[in-house]
Amino acid sequence: MTAGRPFKIPQSVLVVIHTPALEVLLIERADAPGFWQSVTGSKDTLDESFEDAAVREVREETGLDVRAGGHVLTDWGLENVYEIYPQWRHRYAPGVTHNTEHLFGLCVPVAAPVLLSAREHRNQVWLPWAQAADRCFSPSNAEAIVWLPRLGVPGCQSPRSC
C-alpha cells in the first residue's frame, strides 16, 4: 500500500443486481479488462455493517440508489471465504490471504444503463442469469448468480407493478 492509505479490510460484499426476469448486470473491471463481475467491495471500517457496505458499493459503482422505489435489496444470508488473487494481495495487510464475502441481491424493475465509476469499471452488460454466470471471472461470483433462480426474488416485481 502507499503511505497514508489504509489496508483493505478482508470482509466484503457481493451484490448481484438483477431484474424480475433474472437479467443480471455485469460490469467490467477497469484494471483487468475482460474480468466481468457483479458489484463488489470491502467494508470501509470494521464496524460498517454488510448491508451499509452493499448500499454504498452499489451507489459508488453504478450510481443506483438501493432505497429507490421499485428496488429491493435482499440479504441472501450466504458467505464465501476465498483466497485473494495474488495480484490484489498488496491492498491488504501483510499475511492476509483470504477474504470473507457476504452476498446480497438487488432487484431493479428493468435492465437499464447505469453510471459506472470510470476509476473502477469500463463497461456494462445485462445478460440472462446463466450467461452472466458463464461470463464472470470469479468462481464465487458465478456461483452466486447460479443461486439466483433458486433463491426466488422476494418482493421483486415486474415493471408493471412498480
C-alpha positions in Angstrom: 0.0 0.0 0.0 1.0 3.6 -0.4 1.9 5.7 2.6 -1.2 7.1 4.2 -3.6 4.7 2.6 -5.0 2.1 4.9 -5.1 -1.6 4.0 -8.3 -3.1 2.8 -10.4 -5.0 5.3 -10.8 -8.7 4.2 -14.5 -8.5 4.6 -16.6 -7.6 1.6 -19.9 -7.7 -0.1 -21.0 -9.1 -3.5 -24.3 -7.6 -4.8 -26.0 -9.4 -7.7 -28.1 -6.7 -9.4 -30.9 -8.3 -11.4 -34.4 -7.8 -12.8 -37.5 -9.8 -12.1 -36.8 -11.7 -15.3 -33.4 -12.6 -13.9 -31.4 -10.5 -16.2 -28.1 -9.8 -14.4 -25.9 -6.7 -14.6 -22.2 -7.4 -15.0 -19.5 -4.7 -15.0 -16.0 -5.0 -16.5 -13.1 -4.1 -14.3 -11.0 -1.1 -15.5 -7.8 -2.6 -14.0 -8.4 -6.0 -15.5 -10.1 -5.8 -19.0 -12.1 -9.0 -19.7 -12.8 -9.5 -16.0 -16.6 -9.2 -15.6 -18.3 -9.2 -12.2 -21.2 -8.0 -10.1 -20.8 -5.1 -7.7 -18.2 -6.0 -5.0 -16.3 -4.1 -2.4 -14.7 -4.2 1.0 -16.1 -2.7 4.2 -14.7 0.8 4.9 -14.5 0.1 8.6 -14.7 -2.9 10.8 -17.9 -1.7 12.3 -19.6 -0.9 9.0 -22.5 -3.4 8.5 -22.5 -5.6 5.4 -25.8 -4.0 4.4 -24.4 -0.5 4.7 -21.4 -1.6 2.6 -23.7 -3.1 0.0 -25.7 0.2 -0.2 -22.5 2.2 -0.5 -20.8 0.0 -3.1 -23.9 -0.1 -5.3 -24.1 3.7 -5.3 -20.3 4.1 -5.9 -20.0 1.6 -8.7 -23.3 2.0 -10.5 -25.0 5.2 -9.3 -28.1 3.2 -8.3 -29.9 4.1 -5.1 -30.7 0.8 -3.4 -33.6 2.5 -1.5 -35.3 3.9 -4.7 -38.8 2.9 -5.4 -39.1 -0.5 -7.0 -35.6 -1.6 -5.8 -35.4 -4.5 -3.4 -32.2 -5.3 -1.6 -32.2 -8.8 -0.1 -29.6 -10.3 2.2 -29.1 -13.8 1.0 -27.6 -14.9 4.3 -24.7 -16.6 2.4 -21.0 -16.0 2.7 -18.0 -17.2 0.7 -14.4 -17.4 2.0 -11.9 -17.3 -0.8 -8.3 -16.8 -1.4 -7.4 -13.3 -2.6 -5.9 -13.3 -6.1 -2.2 -12.7 -5.8 -2.3 -9.6 -8.0 -4.5 -7.8 -5.4 -3.0 -9.0 -2.1 -0.8 -5.9 -1.9 -4.0 -4.0 -1.0 -4.3 -6.0 2.3 -2.2 -6.2 5.4 0.9 -8.4 5.2 -0.1 -12.1 5.7 -3.8 -11.6 4.7 -4.6 -14.2 2.1 -8.4 -14.8 2.4 -11.5 -12.7 2.2 -15.0 -13.2 3.6 -17.6 -12.1 1.1 -21.3 -11.6 2.2 -23.9 -12.0 -0.6 -26.9 -9.8 -1.5 -29.3 -9.5 -4.4 -30.7 -6.2 -5.6 -33.8 -6.4 -7.8 -34.4 -3.5 -10.0 -37.6 -3.1 -12.2 -35.8 -3.1 -15.6 -32.4 -3.6 -17.2 -31.2 -0.1 -17.8 -27.8 1.5 -18.3 -26.0 2.5 -15.0 -23.5 5.2 -14.3 -20.2 3.5 -13.9 -17.3 4.7 -11.8 -14.6 5.1 -14.5 -11.9 4.5 -11.9 -13.2 1.0 -11.3 -15.2 -0.1 -14.3 -15.1 0.4 -18.1 -18.2 -1.4 -19.5 -21.5 -2.9 -18.5 -23.9 -5.6 -19.9 -27.2 -7.1 -18.8 -27.4 -10.8 -19.5 -29.8 -13.7 -18.7 -28.6 -15.2 -15.4 -26.9 -18.4 -16.9 -25.0 -16.3 -19.5 -23.9 -13.9 -16.8 -22.6 -16.7 -14.6 -20.6 -18.0 -17.5 -19.0 -14.6 -18.1 -17.9 -14.0 -14.5 -14.2 -14.3 -13.9 -14.7 -15.1 -10.2 -16.0 -18.5 -9.3 -17.7 -17.2 -6.2 -19.5 -14.5 -8.2 -20.6 -17.1 -10.8 -21.9 -19.4 -8.1 -23.9 -16.5 -6.5 -25.5 -15.8 -9.9 -26.4 -19.5 -10.3 -28.2 -19.3 -6.9 -30.4 -16.5 -8.2 -33.3 -18.6 -9.6 -33.2 -20.9 -6.6 -33.4 -18.1 -4.1 -36.6 -16.7 -5.5 -37.0 -13.0 -5.8 -38.9 -11.9 -2.7 -40.5 -8.5 -3.2 -39.2 -8.2 -6.7 -41.9 -7.2 -9.0 -42.3 -6.6 -12.7 -42.2 -3.1 -14.0 -45.9 -3.0 -14.4 -46.4 -3.5 -10.7 -43.7 -1.0 -9.5 
